Amino acid sequence: MHALRPFLVILAVVAIILIARTFFVPADFGIQEQGYMYGWYRQSNVEDWKKVTVKYRGREVCAACHAPEAKKIAASPHKIIECENCHGPANSHPANPPKLAVDKSRELCLRCHAWLPYPTSQRSQIPGINPDRHNPGLNCVLCHKPHEASKPH
């Protein structure tokens, strides 16, 4: 008998959640031929996503005008990094001046190159530094060429 009251409370909470779900979850959420196979999907949201402005355009767009730089980066360890990770979104590429603002901050490089002691992750395969001991306070590009990552200045 003493377990009946908590059981009824749990049933009431589950009932409230199921009723609230009908008001807050769109009817077309997760409804496709394969159910929830594609995760959090809502068919009526497709038009909303079509209106979103794309900021990043990919390295192919950059390479069309910047072939020498694209060739250098393709031959470097940074070949897996999209141009826009450092140069910013190409969608807002200004016509004049001809270059995007480049983030030359130490923090940008340290996003990948700060030493992390995790031997089981892919991250451990990237050369890392201790930022407190390796030229503290200086930007990496003073000594290193990002487009030719294996070569120092």
SELUM-341901 format. One record per residue (C-alpha): residue number from 1; x, z, y. Coordinates in steps of 0.5 Angstrom, whole numbers, padded with zeros to 4 digits. Layout:
<dodos>
<dodo><nr>NUM</nr><px>X</px><pz>Z</pz><py>Y</py></dodo>
...
</dodos>
This chain:
<dodos>
<dodo><nr>1</nr><px>0000</px><pz>0000</pz><py>0000</py></dodo>
<dodo><nr>2</nr><px>0006</px><pz>0002</pz><py>0005</py></dodo>
<dodo><nr>3</nr><px>0008</px><pz>-0005</pz><py>0004</py></dodo>
<dodo><nr>4</nr><px>0002</px><pz>-0009</pz><py>0006</py></dodo>
<dodo><nr>5</nr><px>0002</px><pz>-0008</pz><py>0013</py></dodo>
<dodo><nr>6</nr><px>0009</px><pz>-0011</pz><py>0014</py></dodo>
<dodo><nr>7</nr><px>0007</px><pz>-0017</pz><py>0009</py></dodo>
<dodo><nr>8</nr><px>0001</px><pz>-0018</pz><py>0014</py></dodo>
<dodo><nr>9</nr><px>0006</px><pz>-0018</pz><py>0020</py></dodo>
<dodo><nr>10</nr><px>0010</px><pz>-0023</pz><py>0017</py></dodo>
<dodo><nr>11</nr><px>0004</px><pz>-0027</pz><py>0015</py></dodo>
<dodo><nr>12</nr><px>0001</px><pz>-0027</pz><py>0022</py></dodo>
<dodo><nr>13</nr><px>0008</px><pz>-0029</pz><py>0025</py></dodo>
<dodo><nr>14</nr><px>0009</px><pz>-0035</pz><py>0020</py></dodo>
<dodo><nr>15</nr><px>0002</px><pz>-0037</pz><py>0022</py></dodo>
<dodo><nr>16</nr><px>0003</px><pz>-0036</pz><py>0030</py></dodo>
<dodo><nr>17</nr><px>0009</px><pz>-0040</pz><py>0029</py></dodo>
<dodo><nr>18</nr><px>0006</px><pz>-0046</pz><py>0025</py></dodo>
<dodo><nr>19</nr><px>0000</px><pz>-0046</pz><py>0030</py></dodo>
<dodo><nr>20</nr><px>0005</px><pz>-0046</pz><py>0036</py></dodo>
<dodo><nr>21</nr><px>0009</px><pz>-0052</pz><py>0033</py></dodo>
<dodo><nr>22</nr><px>0002</px><pz>-0056</pz><py>0033</py></dodo>
<dodo><nr>23</nr><px>0003</px><pz>-0055</pz><py>0041</py></dodo>
<dodo><nr>24</nr><px>0010</px><pz>-0056</pz><py>0042</py></dodo>
<dodo><nr>25</nr><px>0013</px><pz>-0061</pz><py>0037</py></dodo>
<dodo><nr>26</nr><px>0011</px><pz>-0068</pz><py>0039</py></dodo>
<dodo><nr>27</nr><px>0007</px><pz>-0071</pz><py>0033</py></dodo>
<dodo><nr>28</nr><px>0012</px><pz>-0077</pz><py>0032</py></dodo>
<dodo><nr>29</nr><px>0018</px><pz>-0072</pz><py>0031</py></dodo>
<dodo><nr>30</nr><px>0021</px><pz>-0073</pz><py>0025</py></dodo>
<dodo><nr>31</nr><px>0016</px><pz>-0078</pz><py>0022</py></dodo>
<dodo><nr>32</nr><px>0019</px><pz>-0084</pz><py>0019</py></dodo>
<dodo><nr>33</nr><px>0019</px><pz>-0088</pz><py>0012</py></dodo>
<dodo><nr>34</nr><px>0024</px><pz>-0083</pz><py>0010</py></dodo>
<dodo><nr>35</nr><px>0022</px><pz>-0077</pz><py>0013</py></dodo>
<dodo><nr>36</nr><px>0027</px><pz>-0073</pz><py>0017</py></dodo>
<dodo><nr>37</nr><px>0033</px><pz>-0077</pz><py>0014</py></dodo>
<dodo><nr>38</nr><px>0035</px><pz>-0079</pz><py>0021</py></dodo>
<dodo><nr>39</nr><px>0035</px><pz>-0072</pz><py>0023</py></dodo>
<dodo><nr>40</nr><px>0032</px><pz>-0070</pz><py>0030</py></dodo>
<dodo><nr>41</nr><px>0029</px><pz>-0076</pz><py>0032</py></dodo>
<dodo><nr>42</nr><px>0022</px><pz>-0078</pz><py>0036</py></dodo>
<dodo><nr>43</nr><px>0020</px><pz>-0085</pz><py>0036</py></dodo>
<dodo><nr>44</nr><px>0016</px><pz>-0084</pz><py>0042</py></dodo>
<dodo><nr>45</nr><px>0023</px><pz>-0082</pz><py>0046</py></dodo>
<dodo><nr>46</nr><px>0026</px><pz>-0089</pz><py>0044</py></dodo>
<dodo><nr>47</nr><px>0024</px><pz>-0092</pz><py>0051</py></dodo>
<dodo><nr>48</nr><px>0027</px><pz>-0086</pz><py>0055</py></dodo>
<dodo><nr>49</nr><px>0033</px><pz>-0087</pz><py>0052</py></dodo>
<dodo><nr>50</nr><px>0033</px><pz>-0094</pz><py>0054</py></dodo>
<dodo><nr>51</nr><px>0033</px><pz>-0092</pz><py>0061</py></dodo>
<dodo><nr>52</nr><px>0039</px><pz>-0088</pz><py>0060</py></dodo>
<dodo><nr>53</nr><px>0045</px><pz>-0091</pz><py>0064</py></dodo>
<dodo><nr>54</nr><px>0051</px><pz>-0092</pz><py>0060</py></dodo>
<dodo><nr>55</nr><px>0057</px><pz>-0089</pz><py>0063</py></dodo>
<dodo><nr>56</nr><px>0062</px><pz>-0091</pz><py>0058</py></dodo>
<dodo><nr>57</nr><px>0064</px><pz>-0099</pz><py>0056</py></dodo>
<dodo><nr>58</nr><px>0069</px><pz>-0098</pz><py>0051</py></dodo>
<dodo><nr>59</nr><px>0076</px><pz>-0101</pz><py>0050</py></dodo>
<dodo><nr>60</nr><px>0074</px><pz>-0108</pz><py>0049</py></dodo>
<dodo><nr>61</nr><px>0072</px><pz>-0108</pz><py>0056</py></dodo>
<dodo><nr>62</nr><px>0078</px><pz>-0105</pz><py>0059</py></dodo>
<dodo><nr>63</nr><px>0082</px><pz>-0110</pz><py>0055</py></dodo>
<dodo><nr>64</nr><px>0079</px><pz>-0116</pz><py>0058</py></dodo>
<dodo><nr>65</nr><px>0083</px><pz>-0115</pz><py>0065</py></dodo>
<dodo><nr>66</nr><px>0088</px><pz>-0110</pz><py>0063</py></dodo>
<dodo><nr>67</nr><px>0091</px><pz>-0114</pz><py>0057</py></dodo>
<dodo><nr>68</nr><px>0098</px><pz>-0111</pz><py>0058</py></dodo>
<dodo><nr>69</nr><px>0096</px><pz>-0104</pz><py>0058</py></dodo>
<dodo><nr>70</nr><px>0092</px><pz>-0105</pz><py>0052</py></dodo>
<dodo><nr>71</nr><px>0097</px><pz>-0108</pz><py>0048</py></dodo>
<dodo><nr>72</nr><px>0102</px><pz>-0102</pz><py>0050</py></dodo>
<dodo><nr>73</nr><px>0097</px><pz>-0097</pz><py>0048</py></dodo>
<dodo><nr>74</nr><px>0095</px><pz>-0100</pz><py>0041</py></dodo>
<dodo><nr>75</nr><px>0102</px><pz>-0100</pz><py>0039</py></dodo>
<dodo><nr>76</nr><px>0103</px><pz>-0092</pz><py>0041</py></dodo>
<dodo><nr>77</nr><px>0100</px><pz>-0086</pz><py>0038</py></dodo>
<dodo><nr>78</nr><px>0095</px><pz>-0086</pz><py>0043</py></dodo>
<dodo><nr>79</nr><px>0091</px><pz>-0092</pz><py>0040</py></dodo>
<dodo><nr>80</nr><px>0086</px><pz>-0088</pz><py>0037</py></dodo>
<dodo><nr>81</nr><px>0084</px><pz>-0085</pz><py>0044</py></dodo>
<dodo><nr>82</nr><px>0079</px><pz>-0089</pz><py>0048</py></dodo>
<dodo><nr>83</nr><px>0081</px><pz>-0091</pz><py>0055</py></dodo>
<dodo><nr>84</nr><px>0076</px><pz>-0088</pz><py>0059</py></dodo>
<dodo><nr>85</nr><px>0078</px><pz>-0081</pz><py>0056</py></dodo>
<dodo><nr>86</nr><px>0083</px><pz>-0081</pz><py>0061</py></dodo>
<dodo><nr>87</nr><px>0081</px><pz>-0086</pz><py>0066</py></dodo>
<dodo><nr>88</nr><px>0074</px><pz>-0084</pz><py>0067</py></dodo>
<dodo><nr>89</nr><px>0067</px><pz>-0088</pz><py>0065</py></dodo>
<dodo><nr>90</nr><px>0068</px><pz>-0096</pz><py>0066</py></dodo>
<dodo><nr>91</nr><px>0061</px><pz>-0097</pz><py>0068</py></dodo>
<dodo><nr>92</nr><px>0063</px><pz>-0094</pz><py>0075</py></dodo>
<dodo><nr>93</nr><px>0070</px><pz>-0098</pz><py>0075</py></dodo>
<dodo><nr>94</nr><px>0070</px><pz>-0100</pz><py>0083</py></dodo>
<dodo><nr>95</nr><px>0072</px><pz>-0107</pz><py>0085</py></dodo>
<dodo><nr>96</nr><px>0077</px><pz>-0105</pz><py>0090</py></dodo>
<dodo><nr>97</nr><px>0081</px><pz>-0101</pz><py>0089</py></dodo>
<dodo><nr>98</nr><px>0082</px><pz>-0104</pz><py>0082</py></dodo>
<dodo><nr>99</nr><px>0084</px><pz>-0098</pz><py>0079</py></dodo>
<dodo><nr>100</nr><px>0080</px><pz>-0092</pz><py>0076</py></dodo>
<dodo><nr>101</nr><px>0082</px><pz>-0085</pz><py>0078</py></dodo>
<dodo><nr>102</nr><px>0086</px><pz>-0083</pz><py>0073</py></dodo>
<dodo><nr>103</nr><px>0086</px><pz>-0075</pz><py>0071</py></dodo>
<dodo><nr>104</nr><px>0094</px><pz>-0074</pz><py>0071</py></dodo>
<dodo><nr>105</nr><px>0093</px><pz>-0066</pz><py>0070</py></dodo>
<dodo><nr>106</nr><px>0097</px><pz>-0062</pz><py>0065</py></dodo>
<dodo><nr>107</nr><px>0090</px><pz>-0060</pz><py>0062</py></dodo>
<dodo><nr>108</nr><px>0088</px><pz>-0067</pz><py>0060</py></dodo>
<dodo><nr>109</nr><px>0094</px><pz>-0067</pz><py>0056</py></dodo>
<dodo><nr>110</nr><px>0093</px><pz>-0060</pz><py>0053</py></dodo>
<dodo><nr>111</nr><px>0086</px><pz>-0062</pz><py>0050</py></dodo>
<dodo><nr>112</nr><px>0090</px><pz>-0065</pz><py>0045</py></dodo>
<dodo><nr>113</nr><px>0097</px><pz>-0063</pz><py>0045</py></dodo>
<dodo><nr>114</nr><px>0097</px><pz>-0055</pz><py>0046</py></dodo>
<dodo><nr>115</nr><px>0100</px><pz>-0052</pz><py>0039</py></dodo>
<dodo><nr>116</nr><px>0094</px><pz>-0050</pz><py>0035</py></dodo>
<dodo><nr>117</nr><px>0096</px><pz>-0046</pz><py>0028</py></dodo>
<dodo><nr>118</nr><px>0091</px><pz>-0049</pz><py>0024</py></dodo>
<dodo><nr>119</nr><px>0095</px><pz>-0053</pz><py>0018</py></dodo>
<dodo><nr>120</nr><px>0088</px><pz>-0055</pz><py>0015</py></dodo>
<dodo><nr>121</nr><px>0085</px><pz>-0059</pz><py>0020</py></dodo>
<dodo><nr>122</nr><px>0087</px><pz>-0066</pz><py>0023</py></dodo>
<dodo><nr>123</nr><px>0089</px><pz>-0063</pz><py>0029</py></dodo>
<dodo><nr>124</nr><px>0095</px><pz>-0060</pz><py>0026</py></dodo>
<dodo><nr>125</nr><px>0098</px><pz>-0067</pz><py>0025</py></dodo>
<dodo><nr>126</nr><px>0098</px><pz>-0068</pz><py>0033</py></dodo>
<dodo><nr>127</nr><px>0105</px><pz>-0066</pz><py>0036</py></dodo>
<dodo><nr>128</nr><px>0103</px><pz>-0060</pz><py>0040</py></dodo>
<dodo><nr>129</nr><px>0107</px><pz>-0055</pz><py>0045</py></dodo>
<dodo><nr>130</nr><px>0107</px><pz>-0048</pz><py>0048</py></dodo>
<dodo><nr>131</nr><px>0104</px><pz>-0049</pz><py>0055</py></dodo>
<dodo><nr>132</nr><px>0107</px><pz>-0043</pz><py>0057</py></dodo>
<dodo><nr>133</nr><px>0114</px><pz>-0045</pz><py>0055</py></dodo>
<dodo><nr>134</nr><px>0114</px><pz>-0052</pz><py>0055</py></dodo>
<dodo><nr>135</nr><px>0115</px><pz>-0054</pz><py>0063</py></dodo>
<dodo><nr>136</nr><px>0110</px><pz>-0049</pz><py>0065</py></dodo>
<dodo><nr>137</nr><px>0106</px><pz>-0052</pz><py>0072</py></dodo>
<dodo><nr>138</nr><px>0109</px><pz>-0059</pz><py>0071</py></dodo>
<dodo><nr>139</nr><px>0104</px><pz>-0065</pz><py>0070</py></dodo>
<dodo><nr>140</nr><px>0106</px><pz>-0068</pz><py>0063</py></dodo>
<dodo><nr>141</nr><px>0106</px><pz>-0075</pz><py>0066</py></dodo>
<dodo><nr>142</nr><px>0112</px><pz>-0073</pz><py>0070</py></dodo>
<dodo><nr>143</nr><px>0116</px><pz>-0074</pz><py>0064</py></dodo>
<dodo><nr>144</nr><px>0112</px><pz>-0078</pz><py>0059</py></dodo>
<dodo><nr>145</nr><px>0108</px><pz>-0084</pz><py>0059</py></dodo>
<dodo><nr>146</nr><px>0101</px><pz>-0084</pz><py>0056</py></dodo>
<dodo><nr>147</nr><px>0101</px><pz>-0091</pz><py>0055</py></dodo>
<dodo><nr>148</nr><px>0107</px><pz>-0091</pz><py>0051</py></dodo>
<dodo><nr>149</nr><px>0106</px><pz>-0084</pz><py>0048</py></dodo>
<dodo><nr>150</nr><px>0113</px><pz>-0084</pz><py>0043</py></dodo>
<dodo><nr>151</nr><px>0117</px><pz>-0085</pz><py>0049</py></dodo>
<dodo><nr>152</nr><px>0119</px><pz>-0081</pz><py>0055</py></dodo>
<dodo><nr>153</nr><px>0120</px><pz>-0083</pz><py>0062</py></dodo>
</dodos>
